[in-house]
C-alpha cells in the first residue's frame, strides 16, 4: 500500500465517490449530491487543504482530506481531518488507521500542534479514533420537536 497525494484522474475519482462517503459518514442524513460535495470540499481545498490517498497499484482504496480549521470561540488554529473514506471492498484491513496516522504526520509537518475531526454519534469509526488517541472535545446534542 502506498499513501500519497492524488494525480488528476485519481482526484476526479475521489470527487465522484465523495457523495457516497458523505452519505455513509453522516449515517444517511446527508443525501448524495455533487453540489453539496462541491460546497463542502472546494473551500477546504482553496484554503490549502489536500487529499492523501491509499493505493495498491492502480487501485484506489481510500482517502483522507486534511487541512486547517479555526475554533470559533477561542480563535485557535489547528489541523483538521475533514473526510476519511475507505472503499467497501478494502475495509477491515487497517487502511483507515494508516491514512489517519499519515494524515496526522502531514499535519505535524505543516506546523499544527493539534488535530481535530467531527464524527456522527453511532459511526463505527469512533472506536478507531479513540484507539488512536482522539478524545471528546465538544458534544452536539439534538432532540426532535
C-alpha positions as CSV (number, residue, x, y, z in Angstrom):
1,X,0.0,0.0,0.0
2,X,1.2,3.5,-0.9
3,X,-0.2,6.7,0.6
4,X,0.4,9.9,-1.4
5,X,-1.3,12.9,-2.9
6,X,-3.6,12.0,-5.9
7,X,-3.0,12.8,-9.5
8,X,-5.7,14.5,-11.6
9,X,-7.6,11.3,-12.6
10,X,-7.5,10.0,-9.0
11,X,-8.7,13.4,-7.8
12,X,-11.7,13.1,-10.2
13,X,-12.5,9.6,-8.9
14,X,-12.4,10.8,-5.3
15,X,-14.9,13.6,-6.2
16,X,-17.2,11.1,-7.9
17,X,-17.2,8.9,-4.8
18,X,-17.4,11.7,-2.2
19,X,-21.2,11.8,-2.3
20,X,-21.2,8.2,-1.1
21,X,-18.6,9.0,1.6
22,X,-20.7,11.9,2.8
23,X,-23.8,9.8,2.9
24,X,-22.1,7.0,4.9
25,X,-20.2,9.4,7.2
26,X,-23.4,11.1,8.2
27,X,-25.2,7.7,8.7
28,X,-27.5,8.5,5.8
29,X,-28.6,12.0,7.0
30,X,-26.8,13.9,4.2
31,X,-28.3,12.9,0.8
32,X,-25.9,12.1,-2.1
33,X,-25.3,15.3,-4.0
34,X,-22.4,16.5,-6.2
35,X,-23.5,20.1,-5.5
36,X,-23.3,19.6,-1.7
37,X,-19.8,18.0,-2.1
38,X,-18.7,21.0,-4.1
39,X,-19.9,23.4,-1.5
40,X,-18.2,21.5,1.3
41,X,-14.9,20.5,-0.3
42,X,-14.0,23.5,-2.5
43,X,-13.5,25.9,0.4
44,X,-11.2,23.4,2.2
45,X,-9.1,22.9,-0.9
46,X,-9.0,26.7,-1.6
47,X,-7.6,27.3,1.9
48,X,-4.8,24.8,1.3
49,X,-6.4,21.5,2.4
50,X,-5.4,18.4,0.5
51,X,-6.2,14.8,-0.1
52,X,-3.9,11.8,0.6
53,X,-4.9,8.5,-1.0
54,X,-4.2,4.9,-0.2
55,X,-3.5,2.9,-3.3
56,X,-2.4,-0.6,-4.3
57,X,-1.0,-0.4,-7.8
58,X,-3.7,1.3,-9.8
59,X,-6.5,0.6,-7.3
60,X,-7.7,3.5,-5.2
61,X,-8.5,2.1,-1.7
62,X,-9.4,5.2,0.3
63,X,-8.5,8.8,1.1
64,X,-8.3,11.4,3.8
65,X,-8.9,15.1,3.4
66,X,-6.8,17.3,5.8
67,X,-6.4,21.0,6.2
68,X,-6.7,23.9,8.6
69,X,-9.6,25.0,10.8
70,X,-10.2,27.6,13.4
71,X,-12.1,27.3,16.7
72,X,-14.9,29.9,16.5
73,X,-14.8,30.5,20.3
74,X,-11.1,30.6,21.0
75,X,-9.8,31.6,17.6
76,X,-7.2,28.8,17.9
77,X,-5.9,27.4,14.5
78,X,-5.5,23.6,14.3
79,X,-5.2,20.8,11.8
80,X,-8.5,19.1,10.8
81,X,-9.5,15.8,9.3
82,X,-12.4,16.8,7.0
83,X,-13.0,13.4,5.4
84,X,-11.9,9.8,5.8
85,X,-13.2,7.1,3.5
86,X,-12.2,3.6,2.6
87,X,-14.0,1.8,-0.3
88,X,-16.1,-1.1,1.0
89,X,-14.1,-3.8,-0.6
90,X,-10.9,-2.7,1.2
91,X,-12.4,-2.2,4.7
92,X,-11.2,-4.1,7.7
93,X,-7.6,-4.1,6.5
94,X,-6.2,-1.2,8.6
95,X,-6.3,1.3,5.7
96,X,-8.2,3.9,7.6
97,X,-5.8,3.7,10.5
98,X,-2.8,4.1,8.2
99,X,-4.5,7.1,6.4
100,X,-5.1,8.8,9.8
101,X,-1.6,8.2,11.0
102,X,-0.1,9.5,7.8
103,X,-2.6,12.5,7.8
104,X,-1.5,13.4,11.3
105,X,2.1,13.2,10.3
106,X,1.4,15.6,7.4
107,X,-0.4,18.0,9.8
108,X,2.5,17.9,12.2
109,X,4.9,18.7,9.3
110,X,2.6,21.5,8.3
111,X,3.1,23.0,11.7
112,X,0.0,22.1,13.7
113,X,0.2,21.0,17.3
114,X,-3.4,19.7,17.5
115,X,-5.7,17.8,15.1
116,X,-9.5,17.6,15.4
117,X,-12.3,15.9,13.5
118,X,-16.0,15.6,13.6
119,X,-17.9,12.4,13.6
120,X,-21.6,11.4,13.9
121,X,-22.6,9.6,17.1
122,X,-23.1,6.0,16.2
123,X,-20.4,6.0,13.5
124,X,-18.3,2.9,13.9
125,X,-15.1,4.9,13.2
126,X,-15.4,6.4,16.7
127,X,-13.7,3.3,18.1
128,X,-10.8,3.7,15.7
129,X,-10.4,7.4,16.5
130,X,-10.3,6.6,20.2
131,X,-7.7,3.9,19.8
132,X,-5.5,6.5,18.0
133,X,-5.8,8.9,21.0
134,X,-8.7,11.2,20.0
135,X,-10.7,12.4,22.9
136,X,-14.2,14.0,23.0
137,X,-13.8,17.8,22.8
138,X,-17.3,19.1,22.3
139,X,-20.6,17.3,22.1
140,X,-23.5,18.4,19.9
141,X,-26.9,17.3,21.2
142,X,-30.2,17.3,19.5
143,X,-33.8,16.3,20.0
144,X,-36.8,16.1,17.7
145,X,-39.6,18.5,18.4
